[in-house]
Amino acid sequence: REPVSAQGSMVMNTGQQIQRAYMDYQMGLMGTPWSHELDDVEYQRHVAQNPCRYRYTEDSSAAT
């Protein structure tokens, strides 16, 4: 079994990994926020223009 640590919307194995994930999120490495008013075509365009750049690694130095 693996340890589980959770905070807000993040679930990882350690608190350190959660903190790193929040930092990566705040830097925009997991995509960028969008308006909930987007229709399907607008959402697809937004995702294509703002791809997720987050790459999880075991050493939790995540972003590449």
HTML snippet that shows the backbone in 3Dmol.js (N, CA, C, O; Angstrom):
<script src="https://3Dmol.org/build/3Dmol-min.js"></script>
<div id="view" style="width:600px;height:400px;position:relative"></div>
<script>
const pdb = `
ATOM      1  N   ARG A   1       0.828  -1.201   0.000  1.00  0.00           N
ATOM      2  CA  ARG A   1       0.000   0.000   0.000  1.00  0.00           C
ATOM      3  C   ARG A   1       0.860   1.247   0.000  1.00  0.00           C
ATOM      4  O   ARG A   1       1.964   1.282   0.544  1.00  0.00           O
ATOM      5  N   GLU A   2       0.312   2.262  -0.629  1.00  0.00           N
ATOM      6  CA  GLU A   2       1.004   3.547  -0.673  1.00  0.00           C
ATOM      7  C   GLU A   2       0.350   4.514   0.303  1.00  0.00           C
ATOM      8  O   GLU A   2      -0.856   4.433   0.539  1.00  0.00           O
ATOM      9  N   PRO A   3       1.134   5.432   0.876  1.00  0.00           N
ATOM     10  CA  PRO A   3       0.529   6.465   1.715  1.00  0.00           C
ATOM     11  C   PRO A   3      -0.301   7.413   0.861  1.00  0.00           C
ATOM     12  O   PRO A   3      -0.020   7.592  -0.325  1.00  0.00           O
ATOM     13  N   VAL A   4      -1.311   8.014   1.452  1.00  0.00           N
ATOM     14  CA  VAL A   4      -2.172   8.956   0.737  1.00  0.00           C
ATOM     15  C   VAL A   4      -2.258  10.232   1.553  1.00  0.00           C
ATOM     16  O   VAL A   4      -2.473  10.201   2.765  1.00  0.00           O
ATOM     17  N   SER A   5      -2.088  11.342   0.878  1.00  0.00           N
ATOM     18  CA  SER A   5      -2.213  12.648   1.499  1.00  0.00           C
ATOM     19  C   SER A   5      -3.128  13.480   0.608  1.00  0.00           C
ATOM     20  O   SER A   5      -2.983  13.470  -0.615  1.00  0.00           O
ATOM     21  N   ALA A   6      -4.070  14.197   1.215  1.00  0.00           N
ATOM     22  CA  ALA A   6      -5.022  14.993   0.432  1.00  0.00           C
ATOM     23  C   ALA A   6      -5.144  16.390   1.020  1.00  0.00           C
ATOM     24  O   ALA A   6      -5.093  16.582   2.235  1.00  0.00           O
ATOM     25  N   GLN A   7      -5.306  17.358   0.128  1.00  0.00           N
ATOM     26  CA  GLN A   7      -5.571  18.733   0.534  1.00  0.00           C
ATOM     27  C   GLN A   7      -6.360  19.388  -0.585  1.00  0.00           C
ATOM     28  O   GLN A   7      -5.880  19.462  -1.716  1.00  0.00           O
ATOM     29  N   GLY A   8      -7.550  19.858  -0.294  1.00  0.00           N
ATOM     30  CA  GLY A   8      -8.379  20.483  -1.319  1.00  0.00           C
ATOM     31  C   GLY A   8      -8.638  19.515  -2.455  1.00  0.00           C
ATOM     32  O   GLY A   8      -9.124  18.406  -2.233  1.00  0.00           O
ATOM     33  N   SER A   9      -8.315  19.931  -3.676  1.00  0.00           N
ATOM     34  CA  SER A   9      -8.560  19.088  -4.842  1.00  0.00           C
ATOM     35  C   SER A   9      -7.371  18.194  -5.196  1.00  0.00           C
ATOM     36  O   SER A   9      -7.436  17.428  -6.158  1.00  0.00           O
ATOM     37  N   MET A  10      -6.289  18.288  -4.424  1.00  0.00           N
ATOM     38  CA  MET A  10      -5.091  17.501  -4.723  1.00  0.00           C
ATOM     39  C   MET A  10      -5.020  16.251  -3.845  1.00  0.00           C
ATOM     40  O   MET A  10      -5.281  16.303  -2.643  1.00  0.00           O
ATOM     41  N   VAL A  11      -4.667  15.143  -4.464  1.00  0.00           N
ATOM     42  CA  VAL A  11      -4.430  13.894  -3.747  1.00  0.00           C
ATOM     43  C   VAL A  11      -3.111  13.333  -4.249  1.00  0.00           C
ATOM     44  O   VAL A  11      -2.957  13.062  -5.440  1.00  0.00           O
ATOM     45  N   MET A  12      -2.171  13.162  -3.349  1.00  0.00           N
ATOM     46  CA  MET A  12      -0.847  12.649  -3.692  1.00  0.00           C
ATOM     47  C   MET A  12      -0.426  11.663  -2.594  1.00  0.00           C
ATOM     48  O   MET A  12      -1.240  11.256  -1.766  1.00  0.00           O
ATOM     49  N   ASN A  13       0.839  11.295  -2.602  1.00  0.00           N
ATOM     50  CA  ASN A  13       1.350  10.394  -1.580  1.00  0.00           C
ATOM     51  C   ASN A  13       1.896  11.128  -0.365  1.00  0.00           C
ATOM     52  O   ASN A  13       1.870  10.588   0.740  1.00  0.00           O
ATOM     53  N   THR A  14       2.388  12.351  -0.548  1.00  0.00           N
ATOM     54  CA  THR A  14       2.957  13.110   0.571  1.00  0.00           C
ATOM     55  C   THR A  14       2.488  14.556   0.522  1.00  0.00           C
ATOM     56  O   THR A  14       2.059  15.054  -0.519  1.00  0.00           O
ATOM     57  N   GLY A  15       2.577  15.212   1.656  1.00  0.00           N
ATOM     58  CA  GLY A  15       2.256  16.634   1.718  1.00  0.00           C
ATOM     59  C   GLY A  15       3.173  17.464   0.837  1.00  0.00           C
ATOM     60  O   GLY A  15       2.746  18.463   0.257  1.00  0.00           O
ATOM     61  N   GLN A  16       4.440  17.052   0.734  1.00  0.00           N
ATOM     62  CA  GLN A  16       5.400  17.753  -0.115  1.00  0.00           C
ATOM     63  C   GLN A  16       4.973  17.683  -1.580  1.00  0.00           C
ATOM     64  O   GLN A  16       5.090  18.674  -2.301  1.00  0.00           O
ATOM     65  N   GLN A  17       4.485  16.542  -2.025  1.00  0.00           N
ATOM     66  CA  GLN A  17       4.005  16.408  -3.399  1.00  0.00           C
ATOM     67  C   GLN A  17       2.787  17.292  -3.642  1.00  0.00           C
ATOM     68  O   GLN A  17       2.639  17.870  -4.718  1.00  0.00           O
ATOM     69  N   ILE A  18       1.920  17.395  -2.642  1.00  0.00           N
ATOM     70  CA  ILE A  18       0.743  18.265  -2.775  1.00  0.00           C
ATOM     71  C   ILE A  18       1.167  19.712  -2.919  1.00  0.00           C
ATOM     72  O   ILE A  18       0.649  20.423  -3.780  1.00  0.00           O
ATOM     73  N   GLN A  19       2.093  20.159  -2.097  1.00  0.00           N
ATOM     74  CA  GLN A  19       2.560  21.539  -2.184  1.00  0.00           C
ATOM     75  C   GLN A  19       3.180  21.819  -3.549  1.00  0.00           C
ATOM     76  O   GLN A  19       2.953  22.879  -4.131  1.00  0.00           O
ATOM     77  N   ARG A  20       3.960  20.873  -4.058  1.00  0.00           N
ATOM     78  CA  ARG A  20       4.567  21.030  -5.381  1.00  0.00           C
ATOM     79  C   ARG A  20       3.487  21.093  -6.464  1.00  0.00           C
ATOM     80  O   ARG A  20       3.580  21.893  -7.394  1.00  0.00           O
ATOM     81  N   ALA A  21       2.470  20.247  -6.337  1.00  0.00           N
ATOM     82  CA  ALA A  21       1.384  20.246  -7.320  1.00  0.00           C
ATOM     83  C   ALA A  21       0.644  21.586  -7.311  1.00  0.00           C
ATOM     84  O   ALA A  21       0.297  22.104  -8.373  1.00  0.00           O
ATOM     85  N   TYR A  22       0.399  22.153  -6.124  1.00  0.00           N
ATOM     86  CA  TYR A  22      -0.253  23.464  -6.070  1.00  0.00           C
ATOM     87  C   TYR A  22       0.625  24.545  -6.688  1.00  0.00           C
ATOM     88  O   TYR A  22       0.118  25.430  -7.378  1.00  0.00           O
ATOM     89  N   MET A  23       1.927  24.489  -6.453  1.00  0.00           N
ATOM     90  CA  MET A  23       2.834  25.461  -7.067  1.00  0.00           C
ATOM     91  C   MET A  23       2.792  25.331  -8.585  1.00  0.00           C
ATOM     92  O   MET A  23       2.728  26.333  -9.298  1.00  0.00           O
ATOM     93  N   ASP A  24       2.826  24.088  -9.080  1.00  0.00           N
ATOM     94  CA  ASP A  24       2.771  23.853 -10.522  1.00  0.00           C
ATOM     95  C   ASP A  24       1.449  24.351 -11.103  1.00  0.00           C
ATOM     96  O   ASP A  24       1.423  24.932 -12.188  1.00  0.00           O
ATOM     97  N   TYR A  25       0.357  24.122 -10.381  1.00  0.00           N
ATOM     98  CA  TYR A  25      -0.959  24.592 -10.825  1.00  0.00           C
ATOM     99  C   TYR A  25      -0.966  26.116 -10.931  1.00  0.00           C
ATOM    100  O   TYR A  25      -1.441  26.675 -11.920  1.00  0.00           O
ATOM    101  N   GLN A  26      -0.436  26.783  -9.903  1.00  0.00           N
ATOM    102  CA  GLN A  26      -0.427  28.240  -9.884  1.00  0.00           C
ATOM    103  C   GLN A  26       0.451  28.826 -10.982  1.00  0.00           C
ATOM    104  O   GLN A  26       0.220  29.954 -11.418  1.00  0.00           O
ATOM    105  N   MET A  27       1.458  28.074 -11.437  1.00  0.00           N
ATOM    106  CA  MET A  27       2.320  28.529 -12.528  1.00  0.00           C
ATOM    107  C   MET A  27       1.705  28.217 -13.893  1.00  0.00           C
ATOM    108  O   MET A  27       2.290  28.549 -14.924  1.00  0.00           O
ATOM    109  N   GLY A  28       0.531  27.583 -13.909  1.00  0.00           N
ATOM    110  CA  GLY A  28      -0.155  27.299 -15.159  1.00  0.00           C
ATOM    111  C   GLY A  28       0.314  26.036 -15.855  1.00  0.00           C
ATOM    112  O   GLY A  28       0.033  25.839 -17.037  1.00  0.00           O
ATOM    113  N   LEU A  29       1.028  25.174 -15.135  1.00  0.00           N
ATOM    114  CA  LEU A  29       1.551  23.960 -15.761  1.00  0.00           C
ATOM    115  C   LEU A  29       0.492  22.879 -15.942  1.00  0.00           C
ATOM    116  O   LEU A  29       0.745  21.877 -16.610  1.00  0.00           O
ATOM    117  N   MET A  30      -0.675  23.065 -15.366  1.00  0.00           N
ATOM    118  CA  MET A  30      -1.755  22.076 -15.500  1.00  0.00           C
ATOM    119  C   MET A  30      -2.874  22.620 -16.372  1.00  0.00           C
ATOM    120  O   MET A  30      -4.026  22.207 -16.237  1.00  0.00           O
ATOM    121  N   GLY A  31      -2.548  23.532 -17.253  1.00  0.00           N
ATOM    122  CA  GLY A  31      -3.565  24.177 -18.066  1.00  0.00           C
ATOM    123  C   GLY A  31      -3.950  25.503 -17.436  1.00  0.00           C
ATOM    124  O   GLY A  31      -3.440  25.858 -16.374  1.00  0.00           O
ATOM    125  N   THR A  32      -4.829  26.221 -18.069  1.00  0.00           N
ATOM    126  CA  THR A  32      -5.256  27.514 -17.547  1.00  0.00           C
ATOM    127  C   THR A  32      -6.765  27.507 -17.341  1.00  0.00           C
ATOM    128  O   THR A  32      -7.494  26.815 -18.052  1.00  0.00           O
ATOM    129  N   PRO A  33      -7.225  28.280 -16.365  1.00  0.00           N
ATOM    130  CA  PRO A  33      -8.671  28.322 -16.106  1.00  0.00           C
ATOM    131  C   PRO A  33      -9.449  28.832 -17.318  1.00  0.00           C
ATOM    132  O   PRO A  33      -8.900  29.516 -18.181  1.00  0.00           O
ATOM    133  N   TRP A  34     -10.703  28.495 -17.364  1.00  0.00           N
ATOM    134  CA  TRP A  34     -11.567  28.947 -18.445  1.00  0.00           C
ATOM    135  C   TRP A  34     -12.905  29.373 -17.863  1.00  0.00           C
ATOM    136  O   TRP A  34     -13.253  29.031 -16.733  1.00  0.00           O
ATOM    137  N   SER A  35     -13.626  30.111 -18.644  1.00  0.00           N
ATOM    138  CA  SER A  35     -14.962  30.531 -18.249  1.00  0.00           C
ATOM    139  C   SER A  35     -15.902  29.334 -18.360  1.00  0.00           C
ATOM    140  O   SER A  35     -15.829  28.577 -19.328  1.00  0.00           O
ATOM    141  N   HIS A  36     -16.764  29.163 -17.398  1.00  0.00           N
ATOM    142  CA  HIS A  36     -17.719  28.064 -17.455  1.00  0.00           C
ATOM    143  C   HIS A  36     -18.820  28.328 -18.472  1.00  0.00           C
ATOM    144  O   HIS A  36     -19.713  27.502 -18.662  1.00  0.00           O
ATOM    145  N   GLU A  37     -18.753  29.472 -19.116  1.00  0.00           N
ATOM    146  CA  GLU A  37     -19.732  29.827 -20.128  1.00  0.00           C
ATOM    147  C   GLU A  37     -19.323  29.379 -21.534  1.00  0.00           C
ATOM    148  O   GLU A  37     -20.041  29.645 -22.498  1.00  0.00           O
ATOM    149  N   LEU A  38     -18.184  28.705 -21.660  1.00  0.00           N
ATOM    150  CA  LEU A  38     -17.724  28.282 -22.979  1.00  0.00           C
ATOM    151  C   LEU A  38     -18.609  27.171 -23.532  1.00  0.00           C
ATOM    152  O   LEU A  38     -19.013  26.264 -22.805  1.00  0.00           O
ATOM    153  N   ASP A  39     -18.903  27.254 -24.824  1.00  0.00           N
ATOM    154  CA  ASP A  39     -19.591  26.123 -25.447  1.00  0.00           C
ATOM    155  C   ASP A  39     -18.532  25.079 -25.819  1.00  0.00           C
ATOM    156  O   ASP A  39     -17.342  25.313 -25.608  1.00  0.00           O
ATOM    157  N   ASP A  40     -18.937  23.958 -26.355  1.00  0.00           N
ATOM    158  CA  ASP A  40     -18.006  22.863 -26.635  1.00  0.00           C
ATOM    159  C   ASP A  40     -16.879  23.267 -27.582  1.00  0.00           C
ATOM    160  O   ASP A  40     -15.720  22.920 -27.355  1.00  0.00           O
ATOM    161  N   VAL A  41     -17.213  23.991 -28.627  1.00  0.00           N
ATOM    162  CA  VAL A  41     -16.203  24.403 -29.599  1.00  0.00           C
ATOM    163  C   VAL A  41     -15.212  25.378 -28.955  1.00  0.00           C
ATOM    164  O   VAL A  41     -14.004  25.258 -29.159  1.00  0.00           O
ATOM    165  N   GLU A  42     -15.715  26.330 -28.188  1.00  0.00           N
ATOM    166  CA  GLU A  42     -14.837  27.288 -27.505  1.00  0.00           C
ATOM    167  C   GLU A  42     -13.931  26.575 -26.494  1.00  0.00           C
ATOM    168  O   GLU A  42     -12.751  26.908 -26.375  1.00  0.00           O
ATOM    169  N   TYR A  43     -14.476  25.605 -25.774  1.00  0.00           N
ATOM    170  CA  TYR A  43     -13.679  24.843 -24.811  1.00  0.00           C
ATOM    171  C   TYR A  43     -12.570  24.068 -25.523  1.00  0.00           C
ATOM    172  O   TYR A  43     -11.422  24.085 -25.078  1.00  0.00           O
ATOM    173  N   GLN A  44     -12.896  23.400 -26.607  1.00  0.00           N
ATOM    174  CA  GLN A  44     -11.888  22.648 -27.360  1.00  0.00           C
ATOM    175  C   GLN A  44     -10.792  23.582 -27.877  1.00  0.00           C
ATOM    176  O   GLN A  44      -9.616  23.219 -27.860  1.00  0.00           O
ATOM    177  N   ARG A  45     -11.154  24.750 -28.324  1.00  0.00           N
ATOM    178  CA  ARG A  45     -10.180  25.732 -28.785  1.00  0.00           C
ATOM    179  C   ARG A  45      -9.294  26.180 -27.615  1.00  0.00           C
ATOM    180  O   ARG A  45      -8.075  26.285 -27.758  1.00  0.00           O
ATOM    181  N   HIS A  46      -9.909  26.442 -26.470  1.00  0.00           N
ATOM    182  CA  HIS A  46      -9.152  26.864 -25.283  1.00  0.00           C
ATOM    183  C   HIS A  46      -8.134  25.800 -24.882  1.00  0.00           C
ATOM    184  O   HIS A  46      -6.973  26.119 -24.621  1.00  0.00           O
ATOM    185  N   VAL A  47      -8.558  24.551 -24.833  1.00  0.00           N
ATOM    186  CA  VAL A  47      -7.660  23.455 -24.438  1.00  0.00           C
ATOM    187  C   VAL A  47      -6.529  23.303 -25.458  1.00  0.00           C
ATOM    188  O   VAL A  47      -5.384  23.067 -25.074  1.00  0.00           O
ATOM    189  N   ALA A  48      -6.830  23.433 -26.735  1.00  0.00           N
ATOM    190  CA  ALA A  48      -5.797  23.320 -27.771  1.00  0.00           C
ATOM    191  C   ALA A  48      -4.769  24.450 -27.656  1.00  0.00           C
ATOM    192  O   ALA A  48      -3.581  24.242 -27.903  1.00  0.00           O
ATOM    193  N   GLN A  49      -5.228  25.634 -27.282  1.00  0.00           N
ATOM    194  CA  GLN A  49      -4.333  26.782 -27.165  1.00  0.00           C
ATOM    195  C   GLN A  49      -3.589  26.819 -25.838  1.00  0.00           C
ATOM    196  O   GLN A  49      -2.571  27.500 -25.726  1.00  0.00           O
ATOM    197  N   ASN A  50      -4.079  26.097 -24.826  1.00  0.00           N
ATOM    198  CA  ASN A  50      -3.496  26.110 -23.484  1.00  0.00           C
ATOM    199  C   ASN A  50      -3.309  24.689 -22.981  1.00  0.00           C
ATOM    200  O   ASN A  50      -3.958  24.287 -22.015  1.00  0.00           O
ATOM    201  N   PRO A  51      -2.434  23.921 -23.620  1.00  0.00           N
ATOM    202  CA  PRO A  51      -2.285  22.519 -23.216  1.00  0.00           C
ATOM    203  C   PRO A  51      -1.644  22.384 -21.835  1.00  0.00           C
ATOM    204  O   PRO A  51      -0.923  23.268 -21.373  1.00  0.00           O
ATOM    205  N   CYS A  52      -1.923  21.282 -21.207  1.00  0.00           N
ATOM    206  CA  CYS A  52      -1.307  20.965 -19.918  1.00  0.00           C
ATOM    207  C   CYS A  52       0.167  20.674 -20.152  1.00  0.00           C
ATOM    208  O   CYS A  52       0.506  19.871 -21.021  1.00  0.00           O
ATOM    209  N   ARG A  53       1.042  21.308 -19.396  1.00  0.00           N
ATOM    210  CA  ARG A  53       2.483  21.075 -19.501  1.00  0.00           C
ATOM    211  C   ARG A  53       3.012  20.324 -18.291  1.00  0.00           C
ATOM    212  O   ARG A  53       4.225  20.191 -18.126  1.00  0.00           O
ATOM    213  N   TYR A  54       2.124  19.838 -17.451  1.00  0.00           N
ATOM    214  CA  TYR A  54       2.512  19.173 -16.210  1.00  0.00           C
ATOM    215  C   TYR A  54       2.966  17.758 -16.495  1.00  0.00           C
ATOM    216  O   TYR A  54       2.292  17.016 -17.210  1.00  0.00           O
ATOM    217  N   ARG A  55       4.098  17.383 -15.944  1.00  0.00           N
ATOM    218  CA  ARG A  55       4.615  16.025 -16.068  1.00  0.00           C
ATOM    219  C   ARG A  55       5.021  15.549 -14.687  1.00  0.00           C
ATOM    220  O   ARG A  55       6.029  16.003 -14.146  1.00  0.00           O
ATOM    221  N   TYR A  56       4.249  14.640 -14.110  1.00  0.00           N
ATOM    222  CA  TYR A  56       4.539  14.126 -12.776  1.00  0.00           C
ATOM    223  C   TYR A  56       5.730  13.176 -12.824  1.00  0.00           C
ATOM    224  O   TYR A  56       5.826  12.331 -13.714  1.00  0.00           O
ATOM    225  N   THR A  57       6.620  13.320 -11.878  1.00  0.00           N
ATOM    226  CA  THR A  57       7.736  12.402 -11.727  1.00  0.00           C
ATOM    227  C   THR A  57       7.789  11.910 -10.295  1.00  0.00           C
ATOM    228  O   THR A  57       7.301  12.588  -9.390  1.00  0.00           O
ATOM    229  N   GLU A  58       8.359  10.772 -10.080  1.00  0.00           N
ATOM    230  CA  GLU A  58       8.421  10.164  -8.744  1.00  0.00           C
ATOM    231  C   GLU A  58       9.146  11.026  -7.724  1.00  0.00           C
ATOM    232  O   GLU A  58       8.814  10.979  -6.540  1.00  0.00           O
ATOM    233  N   ASP A  59      10.131  11.814  -8.155  1.00  0.00           N
ATOM    234  CA  ASP A  59      10.873  12.635  -7.185  1.00  0.00           C
ATOM    235  C   ASP A  59      10.133  13.921  -6.841  1.00  0.00           C
ATOM    236  O   ASP A  59      10.661  14.754  -6.105  1.00  0.00           O
ATOM    237  N   SER A  60       8.942  14.092  -7.352  1.00  0.00           N
ATOM    238  CA  SER A  60       8.042  15.231  -7.118  1.00  0.00           C
ATOM    239  C   SER A  60       8.646  16.571  -7.530  1.00  0.00           C
ATOM    240  O   SER A  60       8.222  17.616  -7.036  1.00  0.00           O
ATOM    241  N   SER A  61       9.627  16.553  -8.426  1.00  0.00           N
ATOM    242  CA  SER A  61      10.118  17.802  -8.993  1.00  0.00           C
ATOM    243  C   SER A  61       9.356  18.091 -10.272  1.00  0.00           C
ATOM    244  O   SER A  61       9.824  18.818 -11.148  1.00  0.00           O
ATOM    245  N   ALA A  62       8.212  17.524 -10.355  1.00  0.00           N
ATOM    246  CA  ALA A  62       7.171  17.533 -11.375  1.00  0.00           C
ATOM    247  C   ALA A  62       7.416  18.243 -12.687  1.00  0.00           C
ATOM    248  O   ALA A  62       7.639  17.583 -13.702  1.00  0.00           O
ATOM    249  N   ALA A  63       7.385  19.540 -12.703  1.00  0.00           N
ATOM    250  CA  ALA A  63       7.288  20.262 -13.981  1.00  0.00           C
ATOM    251  C   ALA A  63       8.531  20.095 -14.833  1.00  0.00           C
ATOM    252  O   ALA A  63       9.661  20.095 -14.346  1.00  0.00           O
ATOM    253  N   THR A  64       8.277  19.953 -16.127  1.00  0.00           N
ATOM    254  CA  THR A  64       9.367  19.906 -17.087  1.00  0.00           C
ATOM    255  C   THR A  64       9.154  20.946 -18.146  1.00  0.00           C
ATOM    256  O   THR A  64       9.970  21.073 -19.059  1.00  0.00           O
TER     257      THR A  64
END
`;
const viewer = $3Dmol.createViewer("view");
viewer.addModel(pdb, "pdb");
viewer.setStyle({}, {cartoon: {color: "spectrum"}});
viewer.zoomTo();
viewer.render();
</script>
